């Protein structure tokens, strides 16, 4: 995370409450994992026959 961008670190340090800074990649992972601000679209499952099963 680039702490120098936009002065985020000094701003966070000035707040008396605990603040956790996250970069865009971590924020995206958290949003997907927790289902916040995202929508699940229909998915396609691709299957193939397991030829070993029939041996």
C-alpha positions in Angstrom: 0.0 0.0 0.0 1.3 3.4 -0.9 0.9 5.3 2.4 2.1 8.6 0.9 -0.8 8.8 -1.6 -3.3 11.5 -0.6 -1.8 11.8 2.9 -3.8 8.8 4.1 -1.3 7.8 6.9 -1.2 11.2 8.6 -5.0 11.6 8.3 -5.5 8.1 9.9 -3.0 8.8 12.6 -4.8 12.0 13.6 -8.1 10.1 14.3 -8.4 9.0 17.9 -10.4 5.8 16.9 -8.5 2.9 15.4 -8.5 3.1 11.6 -7.2 0.3 9.3 -6.1 1.4 5.9 -6.5 -1.1 3.0 -5.4 -0.8 -0.6 -7.9 -1.4 -3.5 -6.9 -5.0 -4.0 -7.6 -6.0 -0.3 -10.8 -3.9 -0.3 -12.0 -5.7 -3.3 -11.2 -9.2 -1.8 -13.0 -8.2 1.4 -16.1 -6.9 -0.5 -16.3 -10.2 -2.5 -15.8 -12.4 0.5 -18.3 -10.6 2.7 -20.8 -10.0 -0.1 -20.9 -6.2 0.4 -21.4 -3.9 -2.5 -21.3 -6.8 -5.0 -23.8 -8.9 -6.9 -23.6 -12.5 -8.0 -24.3 -13.0 -11.6 -25.4 -16.3 -13.1 -22.4 -18.6 -13.6 -21.7 -21.3 -16.2 -20.5 -24.7 -15.1 -18.4 -26.5 -17.7 -18.3 -30.2 -17.3 -16.7 -33.0 -19.2 -17.1 -36.8 -19.0 -14.5 -38.5 -16.8 -13.5 -41.4 -19.1 -11.7 -43.1 -16.2 -15.0 -43.5 -14.4 -16.2 -45.9 -17.1 -13.1 -48.1 -17.2 
